[in-house]
Amino acid sequence: MFHFKQFSVEHDHSSMKVGTDGVLLGAWARLDGVGRVLDVGTGCGVIALMAAQRTPDSCHIDAIDIDPASVLEASGNFAHSPWASRLTAQLIDLNDYGAAQPYDVIVTNPPYYQEEVLPPDAVRSAARHTHSLNFDQLMQAAARLLAPQGSIALVTPVEARDAVQAAATFAGLHLWRLTTVHSIEGGPAKRLLWQWSKRPHTTQRDTLTIHDHQGNYTPQYTALCSPFYLKF
């Protein structure tokens, strides 16, 4: 079990466990004034739980996944959280998902490795590779499911930059926020945090560094994640 300041998660059986990418996205995504959130590929449910912590009691968060064990584990994590009444987990493919009402924000730590050789674990393979959900499908679904003022926030490797930009542009989405993430000060960029909107925005671009030269967490990263991690 992984303990945060306001909730805990079991993640032994989920295809997507607690990790830096998911926590970064859950802390970074802009959720101001939202009433409905969709977490795609929820895994153990950590991003959905972070969204629940950051939003008012009037906000409902739906979480979907194609892995039955993940949905079961996320459902249990939701039930034991302070926000059980406004979190739901459902076993369904995003490509088949329809919603009665549009969402204000979609959050996702999507499958992104595109190598020909897949890991031996089939469940983790499906969670981490674009053969189960590619960026075109993701962005088209976002354009379909989002409210007119809605947005989609996601985290990807820097190598996926061109694929994400092409898919989002084709879907008619507009880049709102882009944060380039460096694991260590002075090192190469490793991750990109994106937020794409259905309406045009002036794009906000910045950088985030996780560790300084001595391996300590930077004040910037600590400030972002301090509402969640016990160590901050």
Secondary structure by P-SEA (a helix, b strand, c coil): cccccccccccccccccccaaaaaaaaccccccccbbbbcccccaaaaaaaaaaccccbbbbbbbccaaaaaaaaaaaaaccccccbbbbbcccccccccccccbbbbbccccccccccccaaaaaacccccccaaaaaaaaaacccccccccccccccaaaaaaaaaaaacccccbbbbbbccccccccbbbbbbbcccccccccccccccccccccaaaaaacccccccc
